[in-house]
Amino acid sequence: MAIRRIRTEGEEILRLKCKPVKEVTESIRSLIDDMFETMYASDGVGLAAPQIGILRRIAVIDDTQGNKIALINPVITSFEGEQTCTEGCLSLPGYQGEVVRAKKIHVEAIDLNGKPVSFDAEDFFAVVCQHEIDHLDGVLYKDKAENYRKQEAAQ
C-alpha cells in the first residue's frame, strides 16, 4: 500500500469524466487499498480515483459511522428528500461551503469481487456518496455550494 498525491483545484484531471472499470483485477484492488490509505492519511471520509490522478470510476468511503465501502462504477438510481450540509474536500484544502443534497439515495455499484451490490444511504453517508460520485463526473462540490469560503481556523 502507498499514500498517493492528492490532486488539487486547477489540475485538469479533477474536471474530467472517469471511465468505467471493465474488470476488477488485483491492480484495481491494490489501487483501492492505496486510496483508503491516502484518505486516512489525509483525515478524509471519502476519496475518488481522479483525486489521485486515476480516471476510473472508483471511490472509497469511510464516514466513521460504520459505513466503509469501496465503490466501483457507482450509479445513484434514486434520490429522496433534501438536506443541507457543510462540505469540504481534500482537493480543495482550506475551503468549505453549504451544499444541498438528497437526504436518502439508492446506489448500485460493483464490489471488490466484481459482483453487483446495491444499498440505501441516508444522512451523512448519502452526502459523502453523492460528493464522491460527483468527482467521477468531473464535478466539484464548490460548483453546487452556497457561501463557498475559506475555513475558519479551529479555536
PyRosetta script that sets phi, psi and omega in degrees:
from pyrosetta import init, pose_from_sequence

init()
pose = pose_from_sequence("MAIRRIRTEGEEILRLKCKPVKEVTESIRSLIDDMFETMYASDGVGLAAPQIGILRRIAVIDDTQGNKIALINPVITSFEGEQTCTEGCLSLPGYQGEVVRAKKIHVEAIDLNGKPVSFDAEDFFAVVCQHEIDHLDGVLYKDKAENYRKQEAAQ")
pose.set_psi(1, 151.8)
pose.set_omega(1, -177.3)
pose.set_phi(2, -147.1)
pose.set_psi(2, 148.1)
pose.set_omega(2, 174.1)
pose.set_phi(3, -86.8)
pose.set_psi(3, 125.7)
pose.set_omega(3, -178.5)
pose.set_phi(4, -97.9)
pose.set_psi(4, 158.8)
pose.set_omega(4, 177.2)
pose.set_phi(5, -75.7)
pose.set_psi(5, 128.7)
pose.set_omega(5, 178.1)
pose.set_phi(6, -85.3)
pose.set_psi(6, 127.6)
pose.set_omega(6, 178.3)
pose.set_phi(7, -75.6)
pose.set_psi(7, 145.4)
pose.set_omega(7, -177.0)
pose.set_phi(8, -121.5)
pose.set_psi(8, 168.0)
pose.set_omega(8, -176.7)
pose.set_phi(9, -46.8)
pose.set_psi(9, 137.1)
pose.set_omega(9, -178.9)
pose.set_phi(10, 103.4)
pose.set_psi(10, -19.1)
pose.set_omega(10, 176.7)
pose.set_phi(11, -84.7)
pose.set_psi(11, 124.4)
pose.set_omega(11, -172.1)
pose.set_phi(12, -54.4)
pose.set_psi(12, -34.5)
pose.set_omega(12, -175.3)
pose.set_phi(13, -57.6)
pose.set_psi(13, -28.1)
pose.set_omega(13, -180.0)
pose.set_phi(14, -69.7)
pose.set_psi(14, -14.1)
pose.set_omega(14, -178.5)
pose.set_phi(15, -107.3)
pose.set_psi(15, 6.6)
pose.set_omega(15, -178.4)
pose.set_phi(16, -99.2)
pose.set_psi(16, 149.6)
pose.set_omega(16, 176.9)
pose.set_phi(17, -80.5)
pose.set_psi(17, 131.9)
pose.set_omega(17, -177.5)
pose.set_phi(18, -79.9)
pose.set_psi(18, 154.0)
pose.set_omega(18, 178.8)
pose.set_phi(19, -91.6)
pose.set_psi(19, 145.2)
pose.set_omega(19, 177.7)
pose.set_phi(20, -63.7)
pose.set_psi(20, 152.7)
pose.set_omega(20, 172.6)
pose.set_phi(21, -83.0)
pose.set_psi(21, 125.3)
pose.set_omega(21, -177.6)
pose.set_phi(22, -84.2)
pose.set_psi(22, -32.6)
pose.set_omega(22, -178.3)
pose.set_phi(23, -149.4)
pose.set_psi(23, 136.6)
pose.set_omega(23, 177.5)
pose.set_phi(24, -84.7)
pose.set_psi(24, 106.8)
pose.set_omega(24, -177.2)
pose.set_phi(25, -109.0)
pose.set_psi(25, 175.5)
pose.set_omega(25, 176.5)
pose.set_phi(26, -62.0)
pose.set_psi(26, -35.1)
pose.set_omega(26, 178.8)
pose.set_phi(27, -68.0)
pose.set_psi(27, -32.7)
pose.set_omega(27, 175.9)
pose.set_phi(28, -67.8)
pose.set_psi(28, -43.9)
pose.set_omega(28, 178.4)
pose.set_phi(29, -63.5)
pose.set_psi(29, -37.9)
pose.set_omega(29, 177.1)
pose.set_phi(30, -65.6)
pose.set_psi(30, -41.8)
pose.set_omega(30, 176.0)
pose.set_phi(31, -58.7)
pose.set_psi(31, -44.1)
pose.set_omega(31, 179.8)
pose.set_phi(32, -63.1)
pose.set_psi(32, -40.4)
pose.set_omega(32, 174.9)
pose.set_phi(33, -58.3)
pose.set_psi(33, -46.0)
pose.set_omega(33, 177.9)
pose.set_phi(34, -61.2)
pose.set_psi(34, -38.5)
pose.set_omega(34, -179.6)
pose.set_phi(35, -64.9)
pose.set_psi(35, -43.9)
pose.set_omega(35, 176.9)
pose.set_phi(36, -61.5)
pose.set_psi(36, -46.0)
pose.set_omega(36, -179.1)
pose.set_phi(37, -61.2)
pose.set_psi(37, -42.9)
pose.set_omega(37, 178.7)
pose.set_phi(38, -63.8)
pose.set_psi(38, -44.3)
pose.set_omega(38, 179.4)
pose.set_phi(39, -60.5)
pose.set_psi(39, -48.7)
pose.set_omega(39, -179.4)
pose.set_phi(40, -63.3)
pose.set_psi(40, -40.5)
pose.set_omega(40, -179.9)
pose.set_phi(41, -63.7)
pose.set_psi(41, -23.2)
pose.set_omega(41, -178.8)
pose.set_phi(42, -103.3)
pose.set_psi(42, 8.2)
pose.set_omega(42, -179.1)
pose.set_phi(43, 58.2)
pose.set_psi(43, 38.6)
pose.set_omega(43, 177.8)
pose.set_phi(44, -96.8)
pose.set_psi(44, 168.5)
pose.set_omega(44, 175.5)
pose.set_phi(45, -113.8)
pose.set_psi(45, -5.6)
pose.set_omega(45, 178.2)
pose.set_phi(46, -160.2)
pose.set_psi(46, 154.2)
pose.set_omega(46, 178.0)
pose.set_phi(47, -155.2)
pose.set_psi(47, 133.6)
pose.set_omega(47, 178.3)
pose.set_phi(48, -108.2)
pose.set_psi(48, 148.7)
pose.set_omega(48, -176.0)
pose.set_phi(49, -51.8)
pose.set_psi(49, -41.2)
pose.set_omega(49, 180.0)
pose.set_phi(50, -63.0)
pose.set_psi(50, -20.8)
pose.set_omega(50, 178.2)
pose.set_phi(51, -68.6)
pose.set_psi(51, -16.9)
pose.set_omega(51, 174.0)
pose.set_phi(52, -115.7)
pose.set_psi(52, 20.5)
pose.set_omega(52, 172.3)
pose.set_phi(53, 86.4)
pose.set_psi(53, 16.8)
pose.set_omega(53, -178.7)
pose.set_phi(54, -114.5)
pose.set_psi(54, 120.3)
pose.set_omega(54, -177.1)
pose.set_phi(55, -88.8)
pose.set_psi(55, 61.9)
pose.set_omega(55, 177.3)
pose.set_phi(56, -128.3)
pose.set_psi(56, 152.1)
pose.set_omega(56, -177.6)
pose.set_phi(57, -82.0)
pose.set_psi(57, 75.8)
pose.set_omega(57, -179.9)
pose.set_phi(58, -135.7)
pose.set_psi(58, 136.9)
pose.set_omega(58, 174.1)
pose.set_phi(59, -142.1)
pose.set_psi(59, 150.4)
pose.set_omega(59, 174.0)
pose.set_phi(60, -122.4)
pose.set_psi(60, 146.7)
pose.set_omega(60, -176.9)
pose.set_phi(61, -141.1)
pose.set_psi(61, 137.4)
pose.set_omega(61, 167.0)
pose.set_phi(62, -145.3)
pose.set_psi(62, 97.3)
pose.set_omega(62, -173.8)
pose.set_phi(63, -81.4)
pose.set_psi(63, 8.5)
pose.set_omega(63, 179.6)
pose.set_phi(64, 63.9)
pose.set_psi(64, 11.7)
pose.set_omega(64, 178.3)
pose.set_phi(65, -120.0)
pose.set_psi(65, 24.4)
pose.set_omega(65, 177.2)
pose.set_phi(66, 95.7)
pose.set_psi(66, 2.5)
pose.set_omega(66, -179.9)
pose.set_phi(67, -108.0)
pose.set_psi(67, 93.5)
pose.set_omega(67, 177.3)
pose.set_phi(68, -118.1)
pose.set_psi(68, 123.0)
pose.set_omega(68, -175.0)
pose.set_phi(69, -156.5)
pose.set_psi(69, 147.9)
pose.set_omega(69, 169.4)
pose.set_phi(70, -105.7)
pose.set_psi(70, 131.7)
pose.set_omega(70, -178.8)
pose.set_phi(71, -115.3)
pose.set_psi(71, 125.1)
pose.set_omega(71, 176.5)
pose.set_phi(72, -114.7)
pose.set_psi(72, 127.2)
pose.set_omega(72, -177.4)
pose.set_phi(73, 52.9)
pose.set_psi(73, 47.7)
pose.set_omega(73, -177.4)
pose.set_phi(74, -71.6)
pose.set_psi(74, 146.6)
pose.set_omega(74, 176.2)
pose.set_phi(75, -137.9)
pose.set_psi(75, 133.6)
pose.set_omega(75, 173.5)
pose.set_phi(76, -89.9)
pose.set_psi(76, 121.0)
pose.set_omega(76, -175.0)
pose.set_phi(77, -101.4)
pose.set_psi(77, -14.6)
pose.set_omega(77, 174.3)
pose.set_phi(78, -154.9)
pose.set_psi(78, 150.6)
pose.set_omega(78, -179.5)
pose.set_phi(79, -128.8)
pose.set_psi(79, 138.6)
pose.set_omega(79, 176.0)
pose.set_phi(80, -137.6)
pose.set_psi(80, 142.7)
pose.set_omega(80, 173.1)
pose.set_phi(81, 67.6)
pose.set_psi(81, -170.1)
pose.set_omega(81, -176.2)
pose.set_phi(82, -153.2)
pose.set_psi(82, 143.2)
pose.set_omega(82, 174.3)
pose.set_phi(83, -148.0)
pose.set_psi(83, 152.7)
pose.set_omega(83, 176.3)
pose.set_phi(84, -113.3)
pose.set_psi(84, 130.5)
pose.set_omega(84, -177.3)
pose.set_phi(85, -133.5)
pose.set_psi(85, 143.7)
pose.set_omega(85, 172.6)
pose.set_phi(86, -80.8)
pose.set_psi(86, 121.6)
pose.set_omega(86, -177.1)
pose.set_phi(87, -116.0)
pose.set_psi(87, 153.9)
pose.set_omega(87, 170.1)
pose.set_phi(88, -133.2)
pose.set_psi(88, -178.1)
pose.set_omega(88, -177.6)
pose.set_phi(89, -158.1)
pose.set_psi(89, 139.2)
pose.set_omega(89, 178.4)
pose.set_phi(90, -62.3)
pose.set_psi(90, -24.3)
pose.set_omega(90, 179.1)
pose.set_phi(91, -87.7)
pose.set_psi(91, -7.0)
pose.set_omega(91, 177.0)
pose.set_phi(92, -128.6)
pose.set_psi(92, 62.5)
pose.set_omega(92, -172.8)
pose.set_phi(93, -62.4)
pose.set_psi(93, 138.7)
pose.set_omega(93, 175.8)
pose.set_phi(94, 86.0)
pose.set_psi(94, 5.5)
pose.set_omega(94, -179.0)
pose.set_phi(95, -124.9)
pose.set_psi(95, 160.0)
pose.set_omega(95, 176.3)
pose.set_phi(96, -154.6)
pose.set_psi(96, 166.2)
pose.set_omega(96, 177.8)
pose.set_phi(97, -170.3)
pose.set_psi(97, 160.4)
pose.set_omega(97, 179.4)
pose.set_phi(98, -89.0)
pose.set_psi(98, 130.8)
pose.set_omega(98, -179.1)
pose.set_phi(99, -127.2)
pose.set_psi(99, 134.3)
pose.set_omega(99, 174.6)
pose.set_phi(100, -88.1)
pose.set_psi(100, 124.2)
pose.set_omega(100, -179.0)
pose.set_phi(101, -130.8)
pose.set_psi(101, 166.3)
pose.set_omega(101, 173.0)
pose.set_phi(102, -67.1)
pose.set_psi(102, 145.6)
pose.set_omega(102, 178.6)
pose.set_phi(103, -79.2)
pose.set_psi(103, -32.6)
pose.set_omega(103, -179.6)
pose.set_phi(104, -138.5)
pose.set_psi(104, 136.4)
pose.set_omega(104, 179.1)
pose.set_phi(105, -135.5)
pose.set_psi(105, 161.5)
pose.set_omega(105, 171.5)
pose.set_phi(106, -117.2)
pose.set_psi(106, 128.8)
pose.set_omega(106, -176.0)
pose.set_phi(107, -118.1)
pose.set_psi(107, 137.2)
pose.set_omega(107, 171.7)
pose.set_phi(108, -119.6)
pose.set_psi(108, 137.9)
pose.set_omega(108, -176.9)
pose.set_phi(109, -156.9)
pose.set_psi(109, -169.9)
pose.set_omega(109, 175.3)
pose.set_phi(110, -119.9)
pose.set_psi(110, 141.1)
pose.set_omega(110, 179.4)
pose.set_phi(111, -91.7)
pose.set_psi(111, -175.1)
pose.set_omega(111, -177.4)
pose.set_phi(112, -64.9)
pose.set_psi(112, -16.2)
pose.set_omega(112, 178.3)
pose.set_phi(113, -98.7)
pose.set_psi(113, 5.6)
pose.set_omega(113, 180.0)
pose.set_phi(114, 80.5)
pose.set_psi(114, 12.6)
pose.set_omega(114, -178.5)
pose.set_phi(115, -97.6)
pose.set_psi(115, 145.3)
pose.set_omega(115, 177.6)
pose.set_phi(116, -65.9)
pose.set_psi(116, 140.0)
pose.set_omega(116, 173.7)
pose.set_phi(117, -133.1)
pose.set_psi(117, 152.2)
pose.set_omega(117, 173.3)
pose.set_phi(118, -146.5)
pose.set_psi(118, 149.4)
pose.set_omega(118, -178.2)
pose.set_phi(119, -160.0)
pose.set_psi(119, 161.3)
pose.set_omega(119, 172.5)
pose.set_phi(120, -99.0)
pose.set_psi(120, 142.0)
pose.set_omega(120, 175.8)
pose.set_phi(121, -126.9)
pose.set_psi(121, 138.3)
pose.set_omega(121, 179.6)
pose.set_phi(122, -129.0)
pose.set_psi(122, 160.8)
pose.set_omega(122, 172.3)
pose.set_phi(123, 54.3)
pose.set_psi(123, -129.8)
pose.set_omega(123, -174.3)
pose.set_phi(124, -62.9)
pose.set_psi(124, -38.8)
pose.set_omega(124, 178.5)
pose.set_phi(125, -60.1)
pose.set_psi(125, -40.1)
pose.set_omega(125, 177.6)
pose.set_phi(126, -64.3)
pose.set_psi(126, -39.7)
pose.set_omega(126, 178.6)
pose.set_phi(127, -61.4)
pose.set_psi(127, -47.4)
pose.set_omega(127, -177.9)
pose.set_phi(128, -63.3)
pose.set_psi(128, -43.1)
pose.set_omega(128, 178.1)
pose.set_phi(129, -59.3)
pose.set_psi(129, -47.1)
pose.set_omega(129, -178.9)
pose.set_phi(130, -63.4)
pose.set_psi(130, -42.3)
pose.set_omega(130, 179.7)
pose.set_phi(131, -60.0)
pose.set_psi(131, -48.4)
pose.set_omega(131, -177.4)
pose.set_phi(132, -69.5)
pose.set_psi(132, -39.4)
pose.set_omega(132, 178.7)
pose.set_phi(133, -67.0)
pose.set_psi(133, -34.0)
pose.set_omega(133, 173.1)
pose.set_phi(134, -56.9)
pose.set_psi(134, -42.2)
pose.set_omega(134, 178.9)
pose.set_phi(135, -54.9)
pose.set_psi(135, -35.5)
pose.set_omega(135, -176.6)
pose.set_phi(136, -69.8)
pose.set_psi(136, -14.9)
pose.set_omega(136, 176.8)
pose.set_phi(137, -107.9)
pose.set_psi(137, 11.9)
pose.set_omega(137, 178.7)
pose.set_phi(138, 76.9)
pose.set_psi(138, 20.3)
pose.set_omega(138, -179.2)
pose.set_phi(139, -104.9)
pose.set_psi(139, 128.9)
pose.set_omega(139, 175.4)
pose.set_phi(140, -101.3)
pose.set_psi(140, 149.2)
pose.set_omega(140, -177.8)
pose.set_phi(141, -58.1)
pose.set_psi(141, -29.8)
pose.set_omega(141, -178.9)
pose.set_phi(142, -62.9)
pose.set_psi(142, -22.6)
pose.set_omega(142, 177.2)
pose.set_phi(143, -66.1)
pose.set_psi(143, -24.1)
pose.set_omega(143, -176.8)
pose.set_phi(144, -110.9)
pose.set_psi(144, -5.9)
pose.set_omega(144, -170.3)
pose.set_phi(145, -82.3)
pose.set_psi(145, 147.1)
pose.set_omega(145, 167.0)
pose.set_phi(146, -103.7)
pose.set_psi(146, 151.4)
pose.set_omega(146, 177.3)
pose.set_phi(147, 55.2)
pose.set_psi(147, 42.7)
pose.set_omega(147, 176.2)
pose.set_phi(148, -66.9)
pose.set_psi(148, 125.2)
pose.set_omega(148, -171.2)
pose.set_phi(149, -156.4)
pose.set_psi(149, 166.9)
pose.set_omega(149, 172.5)
pose.set_phi(150, -67.7)
pose.set_psi(150, 140.1)
pose.set_omega(150, 177.8)
pose.set_phi(151, -68.2)
pose.set_psi(151, 146.2)
pose.set_omega(151, 175.0)
pose.set_phi(152, -77.3)
pose.set_psi(152, 146.1)
pose.set_omega(152, 179.1)
pose.set_phi(153, -65.9)
pose.set_psi(153, 142.8)
pose.set_omega(153, 178.7)
pose.set_phi(154, -67.6)
pose.set_psi(154, 142.5)
pose.set_omega(154, -179.1)
pose.set_phi(155, -82.9)
pose.dump_pdb("model.pdb")
